[in-house]
Amino acid sequence: MKAKLPLIARILLGLIFFIFGIAGLFNLMPPPPNMPEKLMTFMSGLMATTYFFPLLKITEIVCGALLLLGMFVPLALVVLAPIVINIFMVHAFMEPSGLPMAIAIVILMIYLSFFAKPYSVKIKQLFQK
């Protein structure tokens, strides 16, 4: 079972980013009607740039696909790291109802990046002199 844990975590994280990336890019999930004002302002700012939100969602889709395929996993984890931090911060400070999912994503990222043998070796090299 221990050998399958990195595979399960990688597939789970890949599915999250791939599916929610597609849903966000093609507006398949409308925003909730009772969105807090701070979050609405934040999302309006992302949409107002006209380029950032599509870039973010395409990045999520590509990195999610890489995780699902098991290709360039350390690179995908590094690229997704600031996105995961932002997901956590948005839910911690603006929309606490999504915090359990954000924490699950953070746990998967930390596990894959620092504890899963196939990928942690390369990630840890980034923190050496």
C-alpha positions as CSV (number, residue, x, y, z in Angstrom):
1,M,0.0,0.0,0.0
2,K,2.8,2.4,0.8
3,A,4.1,2.2,-2.7
4,K,0.7,3.1,-4.1
5,L,0.2,6.2,-1.9
6,P,2.3,8.6,-4.1
7,L,0.3,7.3,-7.2
8,I,-3.0,7.8,-5.5
9,A,-2.0,11.3,-4.2
10,R,-0.7,12.3,-7.7
11,I,-3.9,11.1,-9.5
12,L,-6.1,12.8,-6.9
13,L,-4.3,16.2,-7.1
14,G,-4.1,15.9,-10.9
15,L,-7.9,15.3,-11.2
16,I,-8.6,18.2,-8.9
17,F,-6.6,20.6,-11.1
18,F,-7.6,19.1,-14.4
19,I,-11.3,19.0,-13.7
20,F,-11.6,22.4,-11.9
21,G,-9.3,24.0,-14.5
22,I,-11.6,22.9,-17.3
23,A,-14.7,23.9,-15.4
24,G,-13.2,27.4,-14.7
25,L,-11.9,27.9,-18.2
26,F,-15.2,27.1,-19.9
27,N,-17.3,28.5,-17.1
28,L,-19.0,25.1,-16.4
29,M,-19.5,25.9,-12.7
30,P,-21.2,29.3,-12.1
31,P,-20.0,31.2,-9.1
32,P,-22.1,30.7,-6.0
33,P,-24.8,33.4,-5.6
34,N,-23.9,34.2,-2.0
35,M,-20.2,34.9,-2.7
36,P,-18.6,37.3,0.0
37,E,-18.0,40.8,-1.2
38,K,-14.2,40.6,-0.7
39,L,-14.1,37.4,-2.9
40,M,-16.3,39.0,-5.5
41,T,-13.9,42.0,-5.7
42,F,-10.9,39.6,-6.0
43,M,-12.5,37.5,-8.7
44,S,-13.6,40.7,-10.6
45,G,-10.0,41.9,-10.6
46,L,-8.8,38.6,-12.0
47,M,-11.5,38.7,-14.7
48,A,-10.8,42.4,-15.5
49,T,-7.3,41.7,-16.6
50,T,-8.8,39.6,-19.4
51,Y,-5.6,37.4,-19.6
52,F,-4.9,36.2,-16.0
53,F,-7.9,34.0,-15.4
54,P,-7.6,32.0,-18.7
55,L,-3.8,31.8,-18.1
56,L,-4.4,30.4,-14.6
57,K,-6.9,27.9,-15.7
58,I,-4.8,26.7,-18.7
59,T,-1.9,26.3,-16.3
60,E,-4.0,24.3,-13.9
61,I,-5.2,22.1,-16.8
62,V,-1.7,21.5,-18.2
63,C,-0.2,20.7,-14.7
64,G,-3.2,18.6,-13.8
65,A,-2.7,16.6,-17.0
66,L,1.0,16.2,-16.3
67,L,0.2,14.9,-12.8
68,L,-2.4,12.5,-14.3
69,L,0.1,11.2,-16.9
70,G,3.0,11.0,-14.4
71,M,5.1,13.2,-16.7
72,F,7.3,16.1,-15.4
73,V,5.7,15.7,-12.0
74,P,8.3,17.7,-10.0
75,L,7.9,20.6,-12.5
76,A,4.1,20.5,-12.3
77,L,4.4,20.6,-8.5
78,V,6.7,23.6,-8.6
79,V,4.4,25.5,-11.0
80,L,1.3,24.6,-8.9
81,A,2.9,25.7,-5.6
82,P,2.0,29.4,-5.8
83,I,-1.5,28.5,-7.1
84,V,-2.0,26.2,-4.1
85,I,-0.8,28.9,-1.7
86,N,-3.3,31.3,-3.2
87,I,-6.2,28.8,-3.0
88,F,-5.4,28.3,0.7
89,M,-5.2,32.0,1.4
90,V,-8.4,32.8,-0.5
91,H,-10.3,30.3,1.6
92,A,-8.6,31.1,4.8
93,F,-9.3,34.9,4.5
94,M,-12.2,35.3,2.2
95,E,-14.3,32.2,1.9
96,P,-13.8,29.8,4.9
97,S,-16.5,27.3,3.6
98,G,-13.9,26.0,1.1
99,L,-11.1,25.6,3.6
100,P,-11.4,21.8,4.0
101,M,-10.8,21.3,0.3
102,A,-8.0,23.9,0.3
103,I,-6.3,22.0,3.3
104,A,-6.7,18.7,1.4
105,I,-4.9,20.2,-1.6
106,V,-2.2,21.6,0.6
107,I,-1.7,18.2,2.3
108,L,-1.5,16.5,-1.1
109,M,1.1,19.1,-2.4
110,I,3.2,18.8,0.7
111,Y,3.1,15.0,0.7
112,L,4.0,14.8,-3.0
113,S,6.7,17.5,-2.8
114,F,8.5,16.5,0.4
115,F,7.6,12.9,1.3
116,A,6.8,10.9,-1.8
117,K,10.1,9.3,-2.8
118,P,9.6,9.5,-6.6
119,Y,9.3,13.3,-6.5
120,S,10.6,14.6,-3.2
121,V,14.2,14.0,-4.2
122,K,14.1,16.4,-7.0
123,I,12.0,19.0,-5.1
124,K,14.4,18.9,-2.2
125,Q,17.3,19.7,-4.5
126,L,15.7,23.1,-5.1
127,F,16.3,23.9,-1.5
128,Q,20.1,23.1,-1.5
129,K,22.9,25.5,-2.0
